[in-house]
Amino acid sequence: MARTWELWGNVIIAGTFAAPVALLAILLLTRHRARAGYPAPLRASIADVGIVAGTAPWIWMILTPADGPAGVNLIPFADLADLARAPWETVLVQVGGNLLVFAALGALLPVRSPAMSSIGRVAALSAAFSVLVEVLQHVLRLGRFSSVDDVLLNTTGAVIFALVTRRWWARNGSGHDRSTVTAR
């Protein structure tokens, strides 16, 4: 875990200091949208800022050059099988981190956009973005290993977090408004 802090402590610190900026952005964006007559200005602002603030630090980490072995693995589950033999801390960081890369996108995009109120669409978009990130890692020669297993985990994380927020999704076009939050 000390190695994780050494590698990513700057991102964690920057993210912590960015939180008040994100809150200010939500406030200003909501105020602007309310004046413009935008529907559900607070909801849209929280989703927009949350997607960016919740995804950008992970992309920063993924696209940071590393000293590791570069390469590509296109065989599904091969890296995960190798990871199963690693220490639990490594498994936690690798699997947990990959599940969280597009978690904010998966959780908030269906809340933000009725067009994305579908698990299939969330999965397709997060998979496409994940493939893009893996290709960038390889093409930019960042000293990172690009793997289809990372795409699978990134997509799974987005889908899991989309399911968590399902009751708050935007109107789905069928006349049912999922945008209201009710206490139960």
Secondary structure, DSSP 4 states (H G I P E B T S, - for coil): -HHHHHHHHHHHHHHHHHHHHHHHHHHHHHHHHHHTT-SSHHHHHHHHHHHHHHHHHHHHHHTS--SS--EEE-STTHHHHHHTTS-HHHHHHHHHHHHHTTHHHHHHHHHH-GGG-SHHHHHHHHHHHHHHHHHHHHHTT-S-EEEHHHHHHHHHHHHHHHHHTGGGPPP-SSS---------
